[in-house]
Amino acid sequence: MSTVIIILLMAYTLIEPQVCITGATTGLLLWFNKVLPSLLPFIILTQLLFKLGLIFKLEKYLGKFSYRLFGVSGSSLVTFVLGSIGGSPTGAKLTKQLLGNISNTEAIKTLCFSNNTGPLFIIGTVGTILLKDVRLGYFLMIVHILSAFTILLLTRFYKTPSSQNVVRNTYSNQKFVEAFTESVQNSMETIVYVGGFIIFFSVIISILKSLSIFNVLIASVAEIFNVEAVLLEGVVLGSMEFSNGSALIAPYFGQYQNVLPILSLTLAFGGFCVFFQTAQILSSISLGVYFVSKVMQGVFAYLLTIILYPVYQTFILKVPTIIDLKGVVGYLVLFVSIAIFLYAYSSNKNFTLEKAPLNL
């Protein structure tokens, strides 16, 4: 089946080259103008933190507090903070750096709550540019952090054997010049991989949008579930690549009341583009638990937006509170169904729901 789809995609690029070129150009510009300048400096800096051993120095101060409160080491807590500030795939990159210094189970837990969308994209791109109100960007960022923090709290129930709780600082400190040059090299490799995934998924999105059968299917499903077709299209395409999905959904803010909850869901889930970026970075780790956690984070973000936005709207935006719960269940059911279907299709022996050990 995969071979047939690949052949069909190749044939379509020959039949409709302009559609594919437009998609690739959109992805390239998105990566070059938004992702590269906001993500690369932070990846370099986080790499420096590890190579200079600073993460493990923070572990000495946070270790006992972090484990008692959250059930994870101080290094994992620092990774949560840095991953939330830097944006994906910073959390995945940091988790990979921790491998060998924390238990296998804790590595999976850390990945679940630390690989998040960064504030520069949420506040700058979504809030300021797409929604034209930076205050909405801050609101979406607050909800995003709260949904990730909820996952952090839930990972306490994903038990780590007590014999594996001790963080082993096996990372040798390096001289600054050596650490800096290696950080730049490794970060450039990562950012190029990220660009490749964004461009490819932008092409897929461009192809889908050009297909009449896709538009008819979206309209039919939207009618069945009593949801807006344009927003459902954003959910489907945002499940593949969140930045393109955000750009499709945001223009309808003010026209439909479900725009902000769906944006929150899309940003929290991250899309399969980020999922495959993570798979490339952490090829030795089972991503099933991570996938489930991202679906849960998307649902939490959606519900938190519905709950908190009226309060934010009243006291911060200072406009009348208007909330429409139409289609809430429909959007959630469709989102979870789409995510599970795409995951099941792309699943292989490396993407299982088992607590598989890492092959170190």
Sequence and secondary structure as in RCSB ss.txt:
>XXXX:A:sequence
MSTVIIILLMAYTLIEPQVCITGATTGLLLWFNKVLPSLLPFIILTQLLFKLGLIFKLEKYLGKFSYRLFGVSGS
SLVTFVLGSIGGSPTGAKLTKQLLGNISNTEAIKTLCFSNNTGPLFIIGTVGTILLKDVRLGYFLMIVHILSAFT
ILLLTRFYKTPSSQNVVRNTYSNQKFVEAFTESVQNSMETIVYVGGFIIFFSVIISILKSLSIFNVLIASVAEIF
NVEAVLLEGVVLGSMEFSNGSALIAPYFGQYQNVLPILSLTLAFGGFCVFFQTAQILSSISLGVYFVSKVMQGVF
AYLLTIILYPVYQTFILKVPTIIDLKGVVGYLVLFVSIAIFLYAYSSNKNFTLEKAPLNL
>XXXX:A:secstr
 HHHHHHHHHHHHHHSHHHHHHHHHHHHHHIIIIIHHHHHHHHHHHHHHHHTTHHHHHHHHHHHHHHHHHSS HH
HHHHHHHHHHH TTHHHHHHHHHBTTB HHHHHHHHHHH    HIIIIIIIIIIISS HHHHHHHHHHHHHHHHH
HHHHGGGS   GGG S         HHHHHHHHHHHHHHHHHHHHHHHHHHHHHHHHHHH HHHHHHHHHHHHHH
T  HHHHHHHHHHTT HHHHHHHHGGGBTTBTTHHHHHHHHHHH HHHHHHHHHHHTTTS  HHHHHHHHHHHHH
HHHHHHHHHHHHIIIII S      TTHHHHHHHHHHHHHHHHHHH  TTS SS      
